[in-house]
Amino acid sequence: MTKPIYLDYQATTPLDPRVLDAMMPFFTEKFGNPHSNTHSYGWEADAALDIAREQVTEVIGSQSDEIIFTSGATEANNLVIKGVMEVWGAKRPHLVTVVTEHKCVLEAVMACKHQGYDVTVLPVARDGLVNLDKVRDAITERTALVSIMAVNNEIGVIQPLAEIGRLAREKGALFHSDAAQAFGKIPLNVNALGLDFMSISGHKIYGPKGVGALYKRSGRARSLAPQMSGGGQEGGVRSGTQAPALVAGLGAAAALALTDMRQEARRLETLMTRLKLGLLDVAPDIIVNGSEQERWAGNLNVSFPGIDGDMLLASVRGLALSSGAACASAVSGPSYVLSALGRSESESKSALRIGIGRFTTDEEIDRAITVFQKAITSLRKGAA
């Protein structure tokens, strides 16, 4: 049985074989605890963490001691939002975010609201981008943290982080970005963007699941309260024994992404343009959700007016893709992200998210176009 063509790269990415090669020794002969500092087994495991910190650092222009390894971006997001407010909330009891953020950010923000902190959740325009004037108006001298994602996981739009960072600095607020969908895919320099914190995920860049990182700028002003008690690992911010194999995989994936970033972005843009043109041939009324200019090339979120998205999914069995964010698959009803763009319920329900990546081929795109065209033609004939 032929496996379906994978078009769900925003949900997760396949593990790159080169990343697996970097991980394997730490599952076998290099099995030591990286926090055992009295013998060579611990030393070689700890060295893997140091190498991975350098590899992550190279991608974002930080210092290696500013990288804290976590279980993923969800943990990193919670650690920043809850940890910052726990430290600074008494003096600056306000935080700012955006309505289209990942669920883990919105839920962490709401947890802070339940604790009595003030919260501003900014809207977005129809293109999915936040209005900078609204950001400026929202940030005050009472604002402790501004948290705005880099690349949206559903619609792929790229928010203007550098401009937001300047606005946050003007009022003395700290600036965090969930960069799970951006790290290793678009240029991200934490100094140029004015970021104090950045959340990173391994499995979005062809690394393993279960590992990520938090960039935390050095300095007392960026203090945050640990959310787990334990042995004080990762500079006392994130206790728990690290998994050298997973961390080595994250580092190797980061290094590969940095090497191929610009060339891969151009290749994906070419492939996605071909796919979009193929869809337009049979469905010229499709609606692209999110800005078509400020967008990650590997994402296409598109609504098919007059066609139910679930029926379309059922009709393209040869393709593996999503009607929304995999992390929110248990939530019924229209996508909250598309609703925030002003899409109607029918437009939201007719939407599919198509994600391509490193292992997507020209042949797969052509096959996908054929599958889409047959399914759309059949469904529209049936509705006529």
C-alpha angles and dihedrals in degrees: 000000000000114000116236121259107265111238101156103091093142090063093051141322129234115260108259110236089229089058091051089053090055091050101046100079090059091057091054129019098005095056099136127132106255089219094058098100100175102072144034096259090063093040095056091047091049089049089059089058091050092050092049091050089056092048093052090044091056091060098052105027097243134130118268093238088059092067118094118186117226138169090265145306094298091061091043092051092050092046093054100041098043094033096051094047091048090057102035104021095096091059099031108023098178135090133182130211140151131259094236096056122127114280093249091059094046092047092048090050091050090050088057090049090054087055090059103265121136116249132195116193108192124213124231131226122251089272091058095248124126118242110244093212089058090049091051092050093048098053115081138162086273093060114108099177141017113197118188125156123237102219120014114239095218106036102019098228118156114227120217096255098168092056092045090049091055091051091050092050092050089064097035094249123145117244126219131178131193098222098173091122095037108044111105092005105072129023110275121179111176093207096049090047095046093234123166094181135019129183120216134189127204101206094056091065102046093275130118127290118247098047135085140138144236121218108212117182113231120254140077092265089067093055117141132180115250112245096206128053119218144092097344098247122165094039092311092294101098117025122200137085110285122229106235093197093056094042091049088052092052090050094048091048091051092051092050092047092052092052095049102031103110097036092047093050090055092047093050092048090056093048094046092048089054091049093048092050089051090054092047090054091065101023110032091169096064116134119222108216113221134013114322091206105042096048142116108252095227095062130076119171109184137173121215107207113224094017125098110232094219091052090049090050090051090051096054099058091153091065128070108211141125141247089215144336113335090218090061097042092116091058114092125213134044120332111274088215094057090043088055088056090057096254115157120242091256092049091050093048091051093054129112129187113220117193127184131181152156097327098041110116135203089246092054091052091052091048091048091052090054092049092048094047094051093047095047093047092049095047093048092049089051092051094048 
